[in-house]
Amino acid sequence: MVQNKTECPVCSAEIILAEGSEQGELLTCPECGSELEIKSTLPPRLAEAPMEEEDWGQ
């Protein structure tokens, strides 16, 4: 069985990636509410998702 457990880089809570999760997907930590991005699925690795910048119509 593939190990799909990792931890939140903000609060260290254990996070289990859903089967079929893919690199680049966004998810929210159930403990601290941080928005996270899946950086790798094998091995599972998360990072804080980049903040969206305002589009000022330029």
C-alpha positions as CSV (number, residue, x, y, z in Angstrom):
1,M,0.0,0.0,0.0
2,V,1.3,3.5,-0.9
3,Q,1.9,5.7,2.1
4,N,0.0,9.0,1.5
5,K,0.5,10.6,4.9
6,T,2.3,13.9,5.3
7,E,2.1,16.9,7.6
8,C,1.1,20.5,7.4
9,P,4.2,22.7,6.9
10,V,2.5,25.4,9.1
11,C,1.2,23.6,12.1
12,S,2.6,20.0,11.7
13,A,-0.9,18.4,11.8
14,E,-1.0,15.0,10.1
15,I,-2.7,15.2,6.6
16,I,-3.7,12.2,4.6
17,L,-3.8,12.8,0.9
18,A,-6.9,11.5,-0.8
19,E,-6.4,8.6,-3.3
20,G,-5.9,10.1,-6.8
21,S,-4.5,13.4,-5.4
22,E,-2.2,15.1,-8.0
23,Q,0.8,17.5,-7.8
24,G,-0.4,21.1,-8.0
25,E,-3.8,20.5,-6.3
26,L,-4.8,22.9,-3.5
27,L,-6.2,21.8,-0.1
28,T,-6.9,23.3,3.3
29,C,-5.4,22.1,6.5
30,P,-8.2,20.8,8.8
31,E,-6.3,22.0,11.9
32,C,-5.1,25.5,11.1
33,G,-7.0,26.4,7.9
34,S,-3.9,27.2,5.9
35,E,-4.2,26.8,2.1
36,L,-1.7,24.2,0.9
37,E,-0.4,23.0,-2.4
38,I,0.6,19.4,-3.1
39,K,4.2,19.7,-4.3
40,S,4.8,16.0,-4.6
41,T,2.7,12.8,-4.2
42,L,5.6,10.3,-4.0
43,P,6.7,11.0,-1.4
44,P,3.8,13.2,-0.3
45,R,5.0,16.8,0.3
46,L,3.0,20.0,0.9
47,A,3.9,23.7,0.9
48,E,1.9,26.8,1.6
49,A,0.0,27.8,-1.5
50,P,1.1,31.1,-3.1
51,M,-1.1,34.1,-2.4
52,E,-3.1,35.3,-5.4
53,E,-2.1,38.7,-6.5
54,E,-4.6,41.4,-7.4
55,D,-5.2,42.0,-11.1
56,W,-5.5,45.7,-11.5
57,G,-6.4,45.4,-15.2
58,Q,-3.0,46.1,-16.5
